[in-house]
Amino acid sequence: MFKLKDPKTAALIFSSGKLVCTGAKSIDDSKLAIKKTVDLMRTIDTEIPHEFDIKIQNIVASANLESTLNLEAVALELEDTEYEPEQFPGLVYRLSDPKVVLLLFGSGKVVCTGAKTKDDAKLGVERAYDRLSELDLI
């Protein structure tokens, strides 16, 4: 693991040559952190290629629905959910389009994971809000 202060990120570096950047606040920060990390690695190993692909795999976003949720009612009415309050306080809601996973909390807070783009994260939250509204759960 290698940490950068600017942008504040951590890079997980694997012997396979793969590098995973975590903690970036934006896609641009993630790309900058990867480039800085690779440049520093090149001072140790000059055989590291100058051309490499950066692939965004998982954007994590948060939102607030501005309304409390009865998660038990949501679990009963909403399809593709998992709710085990003894294990985890949030309800897991899996969407297929866009392919994201939402963690819904009773406070109305939402965490979206698995998005490949910011638009997918936004669309996932919007679709969840619309579906909850349709079912009179919000």
N, C-alpha and C positions, 0 to 999 in steps of 0.2 A: 504494500500500500504506500502510495506517495501522496502527500498533501501539498496543495498550493494555497498561498494566502490571497493571491489576486489573479483570477477570480477564485473565491473560496470554494475549493472542490477537493475531492479525493479521487485518486486514480488507482484502480485495482489492476495490477500488471501481472499477467500470467506467462508461464514459461512457453506456452503455445504461440506467443507473440500477440495475443489479444490484449486489449486494454479497455477497461470499463470506467467511464467517468461518472461520478455521482455527486450530488449536491449542488449542481449548477442551477442558477435561477432563471436561465434562459438558454435557448438552443445556441445562440451566439457565444455565450459564456462557456458552454460545454465544448464547442469547437475550439475556442481559444485555449482552454485548459488542456485539451488533448494535444494541440500543436505545441504548447509550451512544454508539456511533459515529454513529448517525443523529442523535441529539440534538446532538452536536458539529458535524456537517455542517450542521444547521439554523441554527446561528449564522452561517454563511457564506451559506446559501441558504434564505431563509424559505419558499420555495415547495415545499420537500420535504414531502410529505404526512405527516400524523400517523398515518394508518392504513396498514399494510402487512402483507403476509403473510410469515411466516417458515416456510420449508420445510426440514426436515432431509433432506439428500440422501445423506450418506455418513458413517456412524459407523465409526471404526477402533478395533478392540479387540485386545488381546493376551492370550494364554493360554499355559499350560505343561502339556503332556500328561504330564509327570513320567516320561517314558520316551524313550530315544533311538529314532530312526527310521532305517531303511535306505531312503533315498529312491529308490534304484534299484529296489528290490523294490516299494516303494509305487507307483512310476510304472508298473511292469509289471502290477500287480494291480488298481490302483484306476482306475476309469473317470473320464473328464473331467479328466485331469491334463496338465500340461506340465512337463517337467523338462529343462533345458539347463544342466547344472552349469558349463559353460565360460562361459555368459552371466550366470548368477545362481545363487547357492548354495541357493536354496529351490525347492521344488516348488509349482507353482500348481495348486490344486484348486478347480474351479468347481462350486458347488452350484446346483441350480435351485430347491430349496425348503428353506430360504429362499434367495432369490437373493443369494448372497454369494460372495466369492472368498477362499479361505484360502491363505496362504503358509505351507507347512510346512517346518521346518528340521530337520536331522539331530539337533539338540540336544533336539528335542521341543517347541521353542517354536513358537507359531502366531500369525500376524497375520491378523485378519479385516478385510476391507474391503468397502465397498459396502452395508453394512447400513443399513436405514432406521430400525430401532429397536434398543435394547439387547437385547431379547428375541430378535430375529433373529440378532444376533451370537452370543449365547449358544447358541441352538439350532443354528446352523451349526457351531460348535466341538463341541457334543455329538454331532451327527450324524456328523461326521468321526471323532470318537473311537470311536463305536459301529461305524462301517464298518471302521475300521482293526482294531478288536478282532475283528470277524466274520472278517476275512481273516487273522487271526493275524499282523498286522504291528506290533502294539504289545504 
